[in-house]
């Protein structure tokens, strides 16, 4: 039982951090310039599947209550902990990656234009390519991969917007 209480506290902490980060990003991102529909596709599908499983668990709990069965506290704690953890994680992963006036928004992380060190196009195949973004956080360099349609319109639009906003952010410094 103590393990699930710990999971619930951890999940609540992560949820609060993610909500705080989402609010901060909403203020700093500015207008959305472009969305990458192919990026985060797998995480979005996994989130929907987990949501379906949670819904089935909920239906099972409701059916047990309707038949007069008492639900043990441990089972209820497991269910609530799982829901809070799911919401905390999904808040970070669900949605499209976006190019915005403030930077690149992916998985509830805003990569500001002025923090970007380099951009590289890799992983070309017939349908997609990868945009590899290297950026600074404090004193460490991180990398983020973004899946982009390998068609002339989406790739060129993304490259043009990135070039324009990176150049503008360098002028501000």
C-alpha positions in Angstrom: 0.0 0.0 0.0 2.8 2.4 0.8 4.3 1.9 -2.7 1.1 3.2 -4.3 0.9 6.1 -1.9 4.5 7.0 -3.0 3.5 6.6 -6.7 0.5 8.9 -6.1 2.7 11.6 -4.4 5.3 11.3 -7.2 2.6 11.5 -9.9 1.0 14.5 -8.2 4.4 16.3 -8.1 5.1 15.5 -11.8 1.6 16.7 -12.6 2.1 20.1 -10.8 5.5 20.6 -12.5 4.0 19.8 -16.0 1.1 22.2 -15.5 3.4 24.9 -14.3 5.6 24.3 -17.4 2.6 24.3 -19.7 1.4 27.7 -18.3 5.0 29.1 -18.7 5.2 27.8 -22.3 1.8 29.3 -23.2 3.0 32.7 -22.1 6.4 32.5 -23.8 5.7 30.6 -27.1 3.9 33.4 -28.9 1.9 32.6 -32.0 2.0 29.1 -33.6 3.7 29.3 -37.0 3.6 25.6 -38.0 2.6 22.2 -36.7 4.4 19.0 -37.4 1.6 16.4 -37.7 3.9 13.4 -38.0 6.0 14.0 -34.9 4.8 12.4 -31.6 2.4 10.1 -33.6 3.5 7.0 -31.7 3.3 8.6 -28.3 -0.2 10.0 -29.1 -1.3 6.5 -30.1 0.2 4.9 -26.9 -1.5 7.6 -24.8 -4.9 6.8 -26.4 -4.4 3.0 -25.8 -3.5 3.6 -22.1 -6.6 5.9 -21.8 -8.7 3.1 -23.2 -7.3 0.7 -20.6 -8.0 3.2 -17.8 -11.5 3.5 -19.1 -12.0 -0.2 -19.0 -10.6 -0.3 -15.4 -13.1 2.4 -14.5 -16.0 0.5 -16.0 -14.9 -2.6 -14.1 -14.8 -0.6 -10.8 -18.2 0.9 -11.5 -19.7 -2.6 -12.3 -18.3 -3.9 -9.1 -19.9 -1.1 -7.1 -23.2 -1.6 -8.9 -23.3 -5.3 -8.0 -22.8 -4.4 -4.4 -19.2 -5.6 -4.2 -16.9 -3.6 -1.9 -13.8 -2.3 -3.6 -10.6 -2.7 -1.5 -8.7 0.5 -0.6 -5.6 -0.9 -2.3 -7.4 -1.4 -5.6 -8.9 2.1 -5.5 -5.5 3.6 -4.7 -3.9 1.7 -7.6 -6.6 3.1 -9.9 -6.3 6.7 -8.7 -2.4 6.5 -8.8 -2.5 5.2 -12.3 -4.9 7.9 -13.5 -2.8 10.8 -11.9 0.4 9.3 -13.3 -1.2 8.9 -16.8 -2.4 12.5 -16.8 1.0 13.8 -15.7 2.9 11.9 -18.4 0.3 12.6 -21.1 0.4 16.3 -20.5 4.0 16.2 -21.6 3.7 14.0 -24.6 0.2 14.5 -26.2 0.0 16.9 -29.0 1.9 18.1 -32.0 5.3 19.6 -32.2 5.1 23.3 -33.1 7.3 26.1 -34.5 6.2 29.2 -32.7 7.4 32.8 -32.5 9.2 31.9 -29.2 10.9 28.7 -30.4 10.2 25.1 -31.0 7.6 23.5 -28.7 8.0 19.7 -28.3 6.8 17.5 -25.5 6.0 20.5 -23.2 9.5 21.9 -23.7 10.0 25.2 -25.4 13.4 25.4 -27.1 14.0 29.1 -27.5 15.4 30.3 -30.7 18.4 31.9 -29.0 19.3 28.6 -27.2 19.5 26.7 -30.5 23.1 25.8 -31.4 22.6 24.0 -34.6 20.0 22.4 -36.9 20.6 19.4 -39.0 18.4 17.4 -41.5 19.0 13.7 -41.3 17.3 10.3 -41.8 15.8 10.8 -45.2 13.5 8.1 -46.5 10.6 8.2 -49.0 8.1 9.8 -46.6 9.9 11.5 -43.7 13.1 13.1 -42.6 14.4 14.1 -39.2 15.2 17.6 -38.0 17.9 17.3 -35.3 18.0 20.3 -33.1 20.9 20.9 -30.7 20.3 23.4 -28.0 21.8 24.7 -24.7 20.1 24.2 -21.3 22.2 25.9 -18.6 25.7 24.6 -19.5 24.7 21.3 -21.2 23.9 20.6 -24.8 20.8 18.6 -25.6 19.4 17.2 -28.8 15.8 16.8 -29.9 14.6 14.9 -33.0 11.5 16.1 -34.9 9.9 14.0 -37.6 9.0 16.1 -40.7 7.2 15.1 -43.9 9.9 14.8 -46.6 7.9 16.8 -49.1 9.0 20.1 -50.6 6.2 22.2 -48.9 6.6 21.2 -45.3 10.3 20.8 -45.2 11.0 24.1 -47.0 8.5 26.0 -44.9 10.1 24.6 -41.7 13.6 25.4 -42.9 12.6 29.0 -44.0 10.8 29.7 -40.7 13.7 28.3 -38.6 16.2 30.4 -40.5 14.1 33.5 -40.2 13.5 33.3 -36.5 17.0 32.1 -35.6 18.4 35.1 -37.4 16.0 37.5 -35.7 16.9 36.0 -32.2 20.6 36.5 -32.9 20.0 40.2 -33.8 18.2 40.7 -30.4 21.3 39.5 -28.5 
